[in-house]
């Protein structure tokens, strides 16, 4: 599917009225009506399909009018979101768990400094999920319960 910026998207790019992460903003610039979603995902910007779906949902991107595959791909993407038992997407789980993880590792002081840097360097749910065992080992299972709930519930 090929996406293009909407008028609202052009305006948001100029005045930053819609909050986009730095990675989303970099990828957003690539949507010029010529590149497909797969091309942008493969460009190495560090975004996932959920980021693109979020930008479409915000109204800053829309399918190109002549894109024949747009309806089929949009229906497939909408029908199969990556969600768990609570219905939250991986992106939402990351947004919920990230502040908990930074608070837990920040409370470790100098002992957890490197782990805190690793947490702050995460950019996706998968990255944070991979660090969860290290965080759990450092803070203990009782304190890590909130992080586990945010990641897995």
N, C-alpha and C positions, 0 to 999 in steps of 0.2 A: 504494500500500500504506500502511496506517495502522499505526503502531507505538506501543507503550505501554511505560512503564518496568516492569521486573520488580521483585520484592522486593529482589533483589540490587542492582538499579539505584537504588532508593530509598535503600538502605543506603549505597551508594557515593557518592551525592549528599551524604548527611549527613556521613560520616566520611572522604570522599576516599580510600577504600581502593584504588580503581582509578584509576590515573593517566590523566586525560583532559587534553588541551590546553585552554587557555581557550576556544578557538573550539568545540571539541567539547562542552565543559561547557555553554556558552551554548545550543548547539543541542539538547543533551540535555534541557535544561529544557523546550524547546518540545514535546517528544513527550509529549502528554497523552491520546492515544487518540482525538483529534478531528482533528488535523492529519495530512495525508498526508506522505509522504517528500518529494514534489515541493514541497509548501507550505514545508517546513522548508528545503529546498535554496534555494528562491526568497526566503527571508526575509533574505538578505544577511548571514548569519553567517560566511561565508567557508569553509564546509566543502564537501566533495565526497562523492560516494556512497561512496567507499572509507572515509571516516570513519564513516559510518553502518554500513557492513558490519562495520567493526572493532568498533563498539559492540554490534552484534547478536552477533558472535563472542565478545565478552567476557561475554555473557549479561546485559547491563544493559537491553537492549531486546528486545521480542518482538512479532510481529504480533498485532493485535487478533483475538480468537477469531472474530468474525463477518465478518472481512474476506475477501470472496470473491475478490478479485484478489491476495491475498497469495501464494498458492503459485505462480501464474503469474509474477508479478514477481520473486519470490525465485529461481525457476528461471532466469529470463532474466538476472538479475544475476549468478548463480553461473556461468552458462555463458559469459558474456562479460566477464571481468575485463580491465582495461586492463593488459596485461603485455607485456613485450618478449621478446627472444630468451633471456634468462636465467631467465625465469619470475617475475621480481620485479615487484611492482605499482609504480605511479607513487609511491604513498605510501612504499613501502620504499626506492625510489631516492632520494626526497627525504631520508628519514631517514639514509641512508648518505652522501649528498653534502653535506648541510648542514654537518656538522662540518669536513669537508675545506675547503669554501668559506670558512668563518669563519677557519680556521687560515691559509689562504693569504692572505686579505685582511688579516688581523690582522698577518701578518708583514711587510706593506708599510709599517708605521709610519704617520706622518702623511700620507704620499702616498696611502695606500689607505684613509684614514679614512672618506671618503664612500662608497666602494665597500663597505666593511665594514658601514656602516649600511644600505646597500641590501640586502646579503645577509641581515642580521639582520631586515630587514623582510619578507622573503619568507615566504609562507605555504603555498606549494604547489610541486609539482614544476615546473609550467609557469613560475612566477616565477623559480625558480632556473635553469632551463634558459635563460631569456631573458637572464639575467645572465652566463652562462658565457662568451660571447665577450669581454665586458669584463674578466672575471677572467683569461682566457687572455692577453689583450693586456697586462695589467698584470704578470703574474708570469712569462710566457713559456710556450711549449708544453710544455717538459720538466716543469715543476712542475705544470702544469695537467693532465697526463696522468692523475693519480689522480682528479681531479674528473671528467674526461671518462669514465673507466671507471665511476665510481659512477653517473653520470647515464645512460650509454648502454649499459652491458653488461648 
